[in-house]
Amino acid sequence: MDLLRAYSDDQNPNSPASSSSSPESSPPRLLPPKSAAPQVDDTMLALTVAKNRSAMTRPIDPTQHLVDFNPTYDQLWAPIYGPSHPYAKDGLAQGMRNHKLGFVEDAAIEPFIFDEQYNTFQNYGYAADPSASAGYNYVGDLTALQKNDAVSVYNIPQHEQKKRKIEKRKENEEDGDEAEMVDPEEVANPASEVWLMKNRKSPWAGKKEGPPVELTEEQKKYAEEYAKKKGEEKGAGDKGEAVVEKTTFHGKEERDYQGRSWIAQPKDAKASNVHCYIPKRLVHTWSGHTKGVNAIRDICFSNDGSKFLSAGYDKNIKYWDTETGQVISTFSTGKVPYVVKLNPDDDKQNVLLAGMSDKKIVQWDMNEGKITQEYDQHLGAVNTITFVDNNRRFVTSSDDKSLRVWEFGIPVVIKYISEPHMHSMPSISLHPNSNWLAAQSMDNQILIYSTREKFQLNKKKRFAGHVVAGYACQVNFSPDGRFVFSGDGEGRCWFWDWKSCKVFRTLKCHEGVCIGAAWHPLEQSKVATCGWDGLIKYWD
C-alpha cells in the first residue's frame, strides 16, 4: 500500500494524497489477509497419522482377528512382548494343541521305518526327522550322530561289513578246497554232514545232534496209551452222533393239480392291513409233542424258504430241503450248536454262522463245506446271533452276561457291552425299522439297544412285569413295530406298547412255561405260541 501511495504522489503532485506526507497526517492502515477456504480442525487428522506411524512399528497382538493395515514380515513373526496373562489362551492353548505335550503333526510313515527310527533313538539318541523335506535332517544327539556316521540299528557299520566280507571270502576258499576232496554224492545227499555244512543257515545247522536216547519200557507204554487216548478224543470230537435222518409228509398231496409244490406261496398273498391288533381268543391248538416244544435247539430258514438249517443236541447242524425233506449237508465241530444263522444277504445265502457251546462262533461256507472263520472272544456259550447295519455287522449274546458286536468276516470285537448289573440275554430280536434291538434279560425285563454306531442302551425304554428269570423266553415285535411281546415262566404272553412301554394285554396261553411266540407276517392279528406243556396254540 505504501508503494501505491508513493506512486500516486509522483504522478500527481496536486493530489490530496500529497498532504498526507506531512507529520500530522494519520498512520497507514494494514488489513489482515483472508482465505476463501473454510477453517478446518486438523487435530484428529494429525492423531490418525501418528497412530498409523506407530502401528507400523509396534508388534501385532496374536489374539487380534482383524488387521486394518498391511503388516510387514517382521511384524507378523515378532515375539510377544511382556509377560503372558495367566488365564489368557494363546498359541498352543488357543486351539493348536492336539496332544498333552503340544502339537503333533501327522506323517505317513511305514511301520518298519517308524520302528527303525524309534529303536535308533532309544539306542543311539538320534533319529531322522520325518517332517524334513530332503530327508537328511536329524533330531537328538548330534555328537552321537557324527560318531556313528548316522547309522540306524538296522544298518551294519562299515567295519562290520568288511569283517563279514573277509569271513565270507575265507568260507568260499575253504569250500573250494574241500570241493576237490568231497564226494559229489555226499554233497547231493541232505542226510550227509557235508550237505549240512554247505547249506548251513545258522550256527547250529552244521553241528551233529547227540545220540538218540532209548526209551524205557514204562515210557514206551505211557506214550502208546497217551497217543491212543488222544486219537480217540480227536475222533469223537470231529463228528457228532450218527443219526439216520428221516422225514414224514403229513399233507394230502405234495403237488396240486397245476403241478405247484406244497411250499409255493400264493401269488396274491399280501398284508390285509397296515396296523397290527392284539389277539383276543384261541383259534386252534396243535398237540403231538410228548415233551417241551424245544427238542431242536434252533432253526433258521433261507430267504425264499426253500431250505432251512437245524441245530440239535446231537452236535450236528443239518441243512434241509424244505420241499423234499432231504438232508443236503451236515456240519459239526464236536460241540453242541446253540444258535444257527444264515447271512440275510441274497448273495451270501451259502454262509452259515453257528454259536457253539465252547464259546466260539464258527462260520462255514456251505458250498465248499469248510470252516472259513472263527470268532472266539466270548467267555461263555453263545446264545444269539443277530445281523444289523445292512448285514455288515452282527450282535451276539452269551452266558458271560455280555453283548459283543462284530464286523462280518473279521474276528475282532468292535463293541463290547458289559456292566456289573447286566444279566444273561438268551433272546434278542430286531425291530422292523432295524434301528433297535430288544434283549430279553434274565432279571425280568426287556432292554432296548440302538443299532447305530455306539450301540447304546436306551434308558427311556424298558419293558417289565413278566417273570422270565431262569427261562430263555423268546421276545419279538409285531410286523408294524407297534407292539413288543414275550412269553414268561408262568405260561402267559405279554404285550407292551412300543411308544409308552406300558402293558397292553396279557393272555394265559399255557399251563407251563410259554417259551416262544411269533406274529403272523401277513395276517396282522394272529399270533402263535408254544410252551413246555407240549402244545402249539394259534390266537386271533
C-alpha positions in Angstrom: 0.0 0.0 0.0 2.9 2.3 0.7 4.3 1.7 -2.8 0.9 2.5 -4.3 0.7 5.7 -2.3 4.1 6.8 -3.3 3.4 6.0 -7.0 0.3 8.1 -6.9 2.2 11.1 -5.4 4.8 11.0 -8.0 2.3 11.1 -10.9 0.0 13.8 -9.4 1.7 16.4 -7.1 -1.6 18.3 -6.6 -3.5 15.3 -5.4 -4.8 15.3 -1.8 -2.5 12.5 -1.0 0.4 14.8 -1.1 -0.8 16.4 2.1 -0.5 13.2 3.9 3.2 13.5 3.8 3.0 16.0 6.5 3.8 14.8 10.0 0.3 15.5 11.2 -1.3 13.0 8.7 -3.0 9.7 10.0 -0.9 6.5 10.1 -1.4 3.9 7.3 -3.9 1.0 7.8 -2.7 -2.6 7.3 -5.6 -5.1 6.5 -5.2 -8.8 7.6 -5.1 -11.3 4.8 -8.2 -13.5 4.2 -8.5 -17.0 2.7 -11.6 -18.3 0.8 -11.2 -21.9 2.2 -13.2 -22.7 5.4 -11.2 -23.3 8.5 -10.9 -27.0 9.5 -9.8 -28.6 12.7 -6.9 -30.9 11.8 -6.2 -32.2 15.3 -7.8 -35.7 14.6 -6.0 -35.9 11.3 -2.7 -35.4 13.0 -3.6 -38.0 15.6 -4.6 -40.6 12.9 -1.3 -40.1 11.0 0.6 -40.5 14.2 -1.4 -43.7 15.1 -0.7 -45.3 11.7 3.0 -44.5 12.0 3.1 -46.1 15.5 1.1 -49.1 14.2 3.8 -49.8 11.6 6.4 -50.2 14.3 4.5 -52.0 17.1 4.1 -55.8 17.1 0.7 -57.4 16.3 -1.4 -58.9 19.1 -1.8 -62.6 18.4 -5.4 -62.6 19.7 -6.4 -59.9 17.2 -8.6 -61.2 14.4 -8.7 -58.1 12.2 -5.8 -56.1 11.0 -6.6 -52.8 9.2 -3.2 -52.4 7.5 -0.7 -54.5 5.7 1.9 -55.7 8.3 5.4 -56.5 7.4 7.0 -59.9 7.7 9.0 -58.8 10.8 5.7 -57.7 12.5 4.0 -61.0 11.7 6.7 -63.1 13.3 7.8 -60.7 16.0 7.9 -62.2 19.6 5.2 -61.2 22.1 6.4 -58.6 24.5 5.7 -58.6 28.2 4.5 -61.4 30.5 1.6 -63.6 29.4 -1.7 -63.4 31.2 -2.2 -66.4 33.5 -5.7 -67.1 32.2 -5.3 -65.9 28.6 -5.2 -68.6 25.9 -2.8 -68.0 23.1 -0.6 -70.1 20.9 -1.0 -73.8 21.6 -3.6 -73.3 24.3 -5.8 -71.4 21.8 -6.6 -74.4 19.7 -3.4 -75.8 18.1 -2.8 -78.3 20.9 -3.8 -81.9 19.9 -1.5 -83.6 22.4 -0.9 -83.2 26.1 2.6 -82.1 25.3 1.8 -79.7 22.5 1.0 -80.0 18.8 1.8 -83.3 16.9 1.8 -83.3 13.1 0.6 -86.3 11.1 3.1 -88.0 8.9 2.7 -91.0 6.7 5.4 -93.5 7.8 5.8 -97.2 7.1 5.7 -99.3 10.3 9.2 -100.7 9.5 10.7 -97.2 9.1 9.0 -96.0 12.3 10.3 -99.0 14.3 13.8 -98.4 12.9 13.9 -94.7 13.9 12.3 -95.4 17.3 14.8 -98.1 18.2 17.6 -96.0 16.8 16.6 -93.1 19.1 16.4 -95.4 22.1 19.8 -96.9 21.4 21.9 -94.1 19.9 19.9 -90.9 21.0 19.2 -89.6 17.5 16.6 -90.2 14.7 15.7 -88.9 11.3 13.1 -86.1 11.2 10.1 -87.4 9.3 8.8 -83.8 8.5 12.1 -82.9 6.7 11.6 -82.4 3.0 15.0 -83.6 2.0 15.1 -86.5 4.5 18.6 -85.7 5.8 17.6 -83.8 8.9 18.1 -85.4 12.3 16.9 -84.7 15.8 18.6 -85.7 19.1 22.2 -86.1 20.0 24.2 -84.7 17.0 27.5 -85.7 18.6 26.5 -89.4 18.6 25.2 -88.9 15.0 28.6 -87.9 13.7 30.4 -90.5 15.8 28.2 -93.4 14.3 28.1 -91.9 10.8 24.2 -91.7 11.1 23.7 -95.4 11.0 20.5 -96.9 12.4 20.1 -100.1 14.5 19.2 -102.0 11.3 22.3 -100.8 9.4 25.5 -102.7 9.7 28.5 -100.4 10.4 31.3 -100.2 7.8 33.8 -102.2 9.9 31.3 -104.9 10.5 30.6 -105.2 6.7 34.3 -105.5 6.0 34.6 -108.2 8.7 31.8 -110.2 7.2 33.2 -109.9 3.7 36.5 -111.3 4.9 34.8 -114.2 6.7 32.7 -114.9 3.6 35.8 -115.0 1.4 37.5 -117.4 3.7 34.5 -119.7 3.7 34.4 -119.7 -0.1 38.1 -120.5 -0.2 37.6 -123.4 2.2 34.6 -124.7 0.3 36.7 -124.6 -2.9 39.5 -126.6 -1.3 37.0 -129.1 0.2 35.1 -129.4 -3.1 38.1 -131.1 -4.7 38.2 -133.7 -1.9 34.4 -134.2 -1.3 32.4 -136.9 -2.9 29.6 -135.4 -5.2 27.1 -137.9 -3.9 27.6 -136.7 -0.3 27.1 -133.1 -1.4 23.7 -134.0 -3.0 22.6 -136.1 0.0 20.7 -133.9 2.5 21.4 -136.5 5.2 25.1 -136.1 5.0 27.2 -133.8 7.1 28.8 -132.3 4.0 25.4 -131.1 2.8 24.6 -129.6 6.2 28.0 -127.7 6.3 27.4 -126.4 2.7 23.8 -125.3 3.3 24.0 -124.2 6.8 21.9 -121.2 7.8 22.6 -120.9 11.5 25.5 -121.6 13.8 23.8 -124.8 14.9 22.9 -126.1 11.4 26.3 -127.9 10.8 26.5 -129.4 14.3 25.8 -133.0 14.8 23.0 -133.9 17.2 23.7 -136.2 20.2 22.9 -139.9 20.0 19.2 -140.7 20.4 18.1 -141.7 23.9 16.5 -145.1 24.2 13.0 -145.1 25.9 12.4 -147.4 28.8 9.5 -149.9 28.6 7.5 -147.8 31.0 8.0 -144.7 28.9 7.0 -146.6 25.7 3.9 -148.0 27.3 2.8 -144.5 28.6 3.5 -142.9 25.1 1.3 -145.6 23.4 -1.5 -145.1 25.8 -1.4 -141.3 25.5 -1.4 -141.4 21.7 -4.3 -143.9 21.7 -6.3 -141.6 24.1 -5.6 -138.5 22.0 -6.7 -140.4 18.9 -10.0 -141.4 20.5 -10.7 -137.9 21.7 -10.0 -136.4 18.3 -12.1 -139.0 16.5 -15.0 -138.4 18.9 -14.8 -134.6 18.7 -14.7 -134.4 14.9 -18.2 -135.8 14.4 -21.4 -135.6 16.2 -23.7 -138.6 16.9 -24.6 -140.6 13.9 -28.3 -140.4 13.4 -30.3 -141.7 10.4 -32.4 -138.8 9.0 -36.0 -139.4 8.1 -38.9 -137.1 7.1 -42.6 -137.6 7.0 -45.1 -135.6 4.9 -48.4 -135.2 6.6 -50.3 -133.4 3.8 -52.6 -135.0 1.2 -50.6 -134.2 -1.9 -47.1 -132.9 -2.4 -48.2 -131.1 -5.6 -51.6 -129.7 -6.6 -53.4 -130.1 -9.9 -51.3 -127.4 -11.6 -48.0 -129.1 -10.5 -47.2 -126.5 -7.9 -45.3 -127.6 -4.8 -46.9 -127.5 -1.4 -44.4 -124.9 -0.3 -45.2 -122.5 -3.2 -46.6 -119.3 -1.7 -49.8 -117.9 -3.2 -49.1 -115.1 -5.6 -52.0 -113.0 -4.2 -50.8 -113.3 -0.6 -50.3 -109.8 0.9 -50.8 -108.0 4.1 -54.5 -107.2 4.5 -54.0 -104.3 6.9 -51.1 -101.9 7.8 -51.8 -101.9 11.5 -51.5 -104.9 13.8 -54.0 -105.8 16.5 -53.7 -107.7 19.8 -55.3 -111.2 19.6 -58.2 -112.0 21.9 -59.2 -115.6 21.5 -57.8 -119.1 20.9 -58.3 -120.3 17.3 -56.5 -123.7 17.1 -54.3 -126.0 19.1 -51.7 -128.4 17.8 -50.7 -131.3 20.0 -48.4 -134.3 19.4 -45.2 -133.4 21.2 -44.6 -135.5 24.3 -42.0 -133.1 25.7 -41.5 -129.4 25.6 -41.5 -127.8 22.2 -37.8 -127.1 22.2 -36.2 -130.5 21.3 -34.3 -129.0 18.4 -32.1 -126.2 19.7 -32.6 -123.7 16.8 -34.0 -123.5 13.2 -33.2 -120.9 10.6 -34.9 -120.7 7.1 -33.3 -119.2 4.0 -34.8 -116.0 2.4 -37.0 -117.9 0.0 -38.0 -120.6 2.5 -36.9 -123.5 0.2 -34.2 -124.6 2.6 -33.5 -124.4 6.4 -30.9 -125.2 9.0 -31.5 -127.1 12.2 -29.2 -127.4 15.2 -29.7 -130.3 17.7 -28.2 -131.7 20.8 -26.6 -134.5 18.7 -23.8 -131.9 18.0 -24.9 -131.7 14.3 -26.0 -128.8 12.1 -28.1 -130.1 9.2 -29.1 -128.3 6.0 -32.5 -129.5 4.8 -34.5 -129.1 1.6 -37.9 -127.9 2.8 -39.9 -129.4 -0.1 -38.4 -132.9 -0.2 -37.3 -133.2 3.4 -33.9 -134.5 2.4 -30.7 -133.5 4.2 -28.4 -131.6 1.8 -25.3 -131.5 4.1 -24.2 -131.9 7.7 -21.7 -129.8 9.7 -20.2 -130.5 13.1 -17.3 -129.4 15.3 -17.9 -131.9 18.0 -19.7 -129.3 20.2 -23.4 -128.6 20.7 -24.6 -125.7 18.5 -26.9 -123.3 20.4 -27.8 -121.0 17.6 -27.6 -121.1 13.8 -28.0 -118.2 11.3 -27.7 -117.7 7.6 -26.4 -114.5 6.2 -29.5 -112.5 5.2 -27.9 -111.1 2.0 -29.1 -112.9 -1.1 -25.6 -113.3 -2.5 -24.4 -114.8 0.8 -27.0 -117.5 1.5 -24.3 -120.1 1.5 -22.6 -118.6 4.6 -23.6 -120.2 7.9 -22.9 -118.8 11.4 -23.2 -121.1 14.4 -22.8 -120.2 18.1 -21.3 -123.2 19.9 -21.2 -124.4 23.5 -17.4 -124.0 23.5 -17.7 -120.2 23.4 -16.9 -119.9 19.7 -18.9 -118.6 16.7 -18.0 -120.8 13.7 -18.5 -119.6 10.1 -18.9 -122.2 7.3 -19.0 -121.9 3.5 -21.7 -124.5 2.8 -20.7 -124.7 -0.9 -17.2 -125.9 0.0 -18.1 -127.5 3.4 -15.2 -125.7 5.1 -14.8 -123.5 8.1 -13.8 -120.1 6.8 -13.7 -118.1 10.1 -13.9 -118.4 13.9 -14.9 -115.7 16.3 -13.7 -116.7 19.8 -13.9 -113.7 22.1 -16.8 -114.8 24.3 -16.3 -116.3 27.7 -19.4 -118.5 27.8 -21.7 -120.4 25.4 -23.1 -118.3 22.6 -26.9 -117.9 22.7 -27.9 -115.5 19.9 -26.7 -114.1 16.6 -28.5 -111.0 15.2 -27.4 -109.2 11.9 -27.6 -105.4 11.9 -26.4 -102.4 9.9 -27.5 -103.8 6.5 -26.0 -107.2 7.4 -22.5 -105.8 7.7 -22.3 -106.4 11.4 -23.8 -108.9 13.8 -24.5 -108.8 17.6 -24.0 -111.8 19.8 -25.0 -112.6 23.4 -23.6 -115.2 25.6 -23.7 -116.8 29.1 -20.9 -114.5 30.1 -23.5 -111.7 30.5 -22.2 -109.5 27.7 -23.0 -108.3 24.2 -20.4 -108.2 21.5 -20.6 -106.5 18.1 -18.6 -107.9 15.2 -17.8 -106.9 11.7 -18.9 -109.8 9.4 -15.8 -111.8 8.3 -13.4 -110.1 10.8 -12.9 -111.9 14.1 -12.3 -108.7 16.1 -14.9 -107.2 18.5 -15.7 -103.6 17.5 -18.0 -103.0 20.5 -18.1 -104.7 23.9 -21.0 -104.1 26.2 -20.7 -105.5 29.7 -21.8 -103.9 33.0 -21.8 -105.3 36.6 -25.6 -105.1 36.7 -26.2 -106.9 33.4 -27.6 -110.4 33.3 -27.5 -113.0 30.6 -29.7 -112.3 27.5 -30.8 -115.6 25.9 -33.1 -114.0 23.3 -32.6 -110.9 21.0 -35.0 -109.6 18.4 -34.5 -106.8 15.8 -37.1 -104.0 15.4 -38.8 -103.8 12.0 -37.2 -100.4 11.3 -33.7 -102.0 12.1 -32.8 -99.2 14.5 -33.3 -101.0 17.8 -32.6 -104.4 19.4 -34.8 -105.9 22.1 -32.9 -108.1 24.5 -34.6 -110.5 27.0 -32.7 -110.0 30.2 -32.7 -112.6 33.0 -33.7 -110.0 35.6 -37.3 -109.9 34.4 -37.1 -107.1 31.9 -36.6 -106.4 28.2 -33.8 -103.9 27.4 -33.6 -101.8 24.2 -30.2 -101.1 22.5 -29.6 -98.9 19.5 -28.1 -100.4 16.3 -26.3 -97.2 15.4 -22.5 -96.7 15.8 -22.4 -96.6 19.6 -24.9 -99.4 20.3 -26.1 -97.6 23.4 -28.7 -98.7 25.9 -31.9 -96.8 25.6 -32.7 -96.0 29.2 -36.1 -94.5 28.4 -37.5 -97.7 27.0 -37.8 -100.6 29.4 -40.4 -103.4 29.4 -41.1 -105.2 32.6 -43.8 -107.0 34.6 -43.3 -110.6 33.4 -41.2 -113.3 35.1 -38.6 -114.9 32.9 -35.7 -115.5 35.4 -34.3 -118.9 34.5 -36.2 -119.3 31.2 -35.0 -118.4 27.7 -38.3 -117.0 26.7 -38.4 -115.5 23.2 -39.0 -111.8 22.6 -40.4 -110.4 19.4 -42.0 -107.5 17.6 -45.3 -107.1 15.7 -44.7 -106.6 11.9 -45.6 -102.9 12.2 -43.4 -102.3 15.2 -46.2 -101.1 17.5 -46.1 -103.9 20.0 -43.4 -105.9 21.9 -44.5 -109.3 23.1 -42.9 -112.2 25.1 -43.8 -115.3 26.9 -43.0 -115.8 30.6 -42.3 -118.6 33.1 -46.0 -118.7 34.3 -47.5 -119.6 30.8 -48.6 -116.1 29.9 -48.0 -114.0 26.8 -47.3 -110.3 27.5 -48.0 -107.5 25.0 -46.5 -104.0 25.5 -47.0 -100.7 23.6 -43.7 -99.7 22.0 -44.1 -96.0 22.5 -45.5 -95.8 26.0 -43.7 -99.0 27.3 -47.0 -99.9 29.2 -48.5 -103.3 29.4 -51.3 -103.5 26.7 -52.6 -107.0 27.4 -51.7 -110.4 28.9 -53.0 -113.8 27.7 -52.9 -117.0 29.7 -51.6 -119.3 27.0 -50.1 -122.5 28.6 -50.0 -124.4 31.8 -46.2 -124.4 32.0 -43.6 -122.1 30.6 -44.6 -120.1 27.4 -41.2 -120.4 25.8 -41.9 -118.9 22.3 -44.2 -116.5 20.5 -44.3 -115.3 16.9 -46.6 -112.9 15.0 -48.0 -113.9 11.6 -46.2 -111.8 8.9 -49.4 -111.3 6.8 -52.4 -111.7 9.0 -51.8 -108.9 11.5 -54.0 -110.1 14.3 -52.8 -113.7 14.6 -50.1 -114.9 17.0 -48.6 -118.4 17.5 -47.3 -119.5 20.9 -45.6 -122.7 22.2 -44.9 -123.9 25.7 -43.5 -126.7 27.8 -46.9 -128.4 28.0 -46.2 -129.8 24.5 -48.9 -127.6 22.8 -48.7 -125.0 20.0 -51.6 -122.5 20.1 -52.9 -120.1 17.4 -54.5 -116.9 18.6 -56.6 -114.3 16.8 
